[in-house]
């Protein structure tokens, strides 16, 4: 369990640096250059993901609670919303005009969905930890940036393209989930 906890904490620290210490981030970009900094950041993120995945694999699967099969439809609805929110973070959409942090809100919905269906200690650490990070990240970014300028309204073509791509990615992840997570998310 220790490795999983360390992985989630490392994920949190790596992702909070830009929000909590923008001066440090800018200093690193000035020293390394924009692209090398982004490469280093991506390498750190992948490193934390490796620690999280390995920690998940070796952590005991002790059950804390079981909510029953009625949570599956709720979980799927939350996951669908999460995928569309995360997709909206990558291009101008109507969602981005309504939601300031679509990727982080999508992450919170992903976390809640998984907490509903995975009542294990390792599930609480992973999904609860990532969800808590997303809430903290929103608070830190809002404190750092204060105001919010809504993006321009997208055209219908761009909106439909984003919805289509998010839907396709959701379906791929849904059907691949048993192979990479070992759990079937659908009845």
N, C-alpha and C positions, 0 to 999 in steps of 0.2 A: 504494500500500500504506500510505502514511503516514496517509491519512485514515481508513482502516479501523482502524489501530492506535490512533489518537487517539480514535476513536469507542468502541472497546472499553475504553480506559483511562478515558474520561469516564464510561461506563456503570458501571465498577467504582467510581470515586470517588463518584459520586452515590449509588450503592446502599450503599456502606460507611459513609457519614456517620452514619446512625442507629445502626449497631452500634459504630463506633469513637468517635464523639463525641456520645453521647446528650445531654450538656449543651448543646452547640451546637444540636442539633435542638430541644430543649425551649425554649431561648432564642428561636429563630426562631418556634416556635409561639406563645410568649407575646407576641412583638412583632407578628406578623402575624395571629394567630388560627389555630385548628386547620384550618378549611376552606381559607383562603387559602394556608396552608403546604402542605397536601396538593395544592392546585392548582399551586403553584409546583414542587413535587416532580414531579408528573405532567408538567408542561411541560418540565422538565429531562430527564426520562426520554424523552419523545417527541423532544426535541432530540437526545439521544444516539442514539436509534434512527435518526433521519434521517441523522446523520453516518455511522453504521454501514452503513445501506443504500446510501448514496451511495458510501462507501468501498469496499463490496463490488462495486458496479457498475463502478468504474473500476480496481480492483486487478487485476493480471495473474493469470491462472489457470495458474501454473506447477505442474506435477505433481511431487510429492516421492515419493509411493508410490501403488500401486494394489493393493488386497488381493483383488480379484476378486469374482465374483458370489456366492460363498458367504456374504459378509457381509450381503447384503440381508435374509435372514430374521432374522438376529441383530439387525440394526439395527431392523427392524420390531417385534420383540419388545421391545427396549429402549424404543422410542418408545411402544408401547402402555402399558408400565409407567410411563413418564414422564408420559403424559397422565393416567393414573389417580392418580398421586401429586400432580400439580399440582392436579387437581380436588379431591383430598382436603384440600388446604390451605384451601379455602373454606368448609367446613362440617364438623361433627363426623362422623367416620367411624372405623371400626375401624382403618384405616391410621394415622390420627393418634394412636391409642393406642399404636401400635407404632413409628412413625417421628416423631421430634421435628420435623424440617424437611422435610415432604413436598414442598414446592415446590422447595426447593433441591436435594434428592436427585433429583427429577424433572428439574431443569435439568441436573444432572450426567449423568444417563442420556441425555437429549437430546443433550448434547455428545458423549458417547462414541459414540452411534449415528451422529452426523454425522461424527465423526473416522474411524470405520471406513469410511464410504463416500466421503468427500471428502478425498482425499490431496493437495490443493492447498495452496500457501502461504497463500492467502487463507482457506481452510478451517481451516488450523492456527491462524491468527491469530484468526478469529472463534470457532470452536467450542472451540478450546483455551483462548482467553482467557475466554470466558463460563464454561466449566467450571471454570477456575482461580478465577474470581471466586466461583462458588458454593461451592467448597471453603473458600476464605478467609472467606466470609460465615458459613458454619456455625461455623468456629473462633472468629470474633469474637463472634458471638451467644452461643455457649456460654460464652465467657469473661466476657461482660458479664452474662448472666442466671444463670449457674451452674445451679441446680436446674430441674427440669422437672415441671410438674403435668400429668398426662394428662387430656385432656378426658373428659367423661362418655361412656359407651357410647351410641351412637346407636340409634335404633329401626330396625327392618328397612326401613320405608318410606323413611326418609331415606337409608339406605345404598343402597338400590336406585335411588333417584332420582339420587344422586350418580354412581353407576356408569353409569346410562343417559345422563346429560348428558355425562359425560366421553367415553363411547363415541361419541356423536353428534358432539361437537366433534372427536374424533380422525378420524372418517370424513370430515368436511368438510375438515379440513386436509389429510388424505391425498390426497383427490381434487382439491383446489385447488392443491396443491403445485407441479405443473408450470406453473401460470399465474403464481404469484407468485415462485417460485424458479428456474423454468426447468429443473427436473430432476424426472423421474418416480421416486418412491421405491419403486414396486412393479414387479415383473417384467412 
